[in-house]
Amino acid sequence: MKINMGSTDRILRLIIAAIIATLYFTGTISGVLGMILLALGGIFVMTAFLKFCPLYLPFGINTNKDKK
């Protein structure tokens, strides 16, 4: 896996995941929509920590600015 996510992208994903988790656990969103968004938030957290997004590959997107 080649790193293809920059720090800004990772921070935004973690913030969005935290918002989704807060809304779910406070009962603002619930049911099927809540479960789907919670799963999406989990995927955001996982991709942020791995610094890799598989959906970026087919489109050739790379937000990582490090050229090492």
C-alpha positions in Angstrom: 0.0 0.0 0.0 1.4 3.3 -1.1 0.4 6.3 1.1 -2.0 8.5 -0.8 -3.5 10.7 1.9 -2.2 14.0 3.2 -2.6 15.3 6.7 -5.4 17.6 5.9 -7.4 14.8 4.3 -6.8 12.6 7.3 -7.8 15.3 9.8 -11.1 16.0 7.9 -11.9 12.3 7.9 -11.4 12.0 11.6 -13.5 15.1 12.3 -16.3 13.8 10.1 -16.2 10.4 11.9 -16.3 12.1 15.3 -19.4 14.1 14.2 -21.1 11.0 12.9 -20.3 9.1 16.1 -21.6 12.0 18.3 -24.8 12.2 16.4 -25.4 8.5 16.5 -24.6 8.0 20.2 -26.8 11.0 21.2 -29.7 9.6 19.3 -29.9 12.4 16.7 -29.5 9.8 13.9 -30.8 6.3 14.3 -32.1 3.3 12.5 -30.7 2.1 9.2 -29.3 5.5 8.3 -27.5 5.7 11.6 -25.9 2.3 11.1 -24.8 3.1 7.6 -23.3 6.4 8.7 -21.6 4.8 11.6 -20.1 2.2 9.3 -18.9 5.0 7.0 -17.4 6.8 10.0 -15.5 3.6 10.9 -14.2 3.4 7.4 -13.1 7.0 7.6 -11.2 6.3 10.8 -9.6 3.2 9.4 -8.4 4.9 6.2 -7.2 7.9 8.1 -4.9 5.8 10.3 -3.7 3.7 7.4 -3.0 6.9 5.3 -4.4 5.0 2.4 -7.8 5.3 0.5 -8.5 2.5 -2.0 -11.1 4.7 -3.8 -8.3 7.2 -4.7 -6.4 4.5 -6.8 -8.8 4.3 -9.9 -9.0 8.1 -10.1 -5.3 8.7 -9.6 -5.9 11.0 -6.6 -3.0 11.6 -4.2 -3.3 14.3 -1.5 0.0 13.3 0.2 2.5 16.1 -0.4 5.6 14.1 0.7 7.7 13.1 -2.3 10.0 10.7 -0.4 
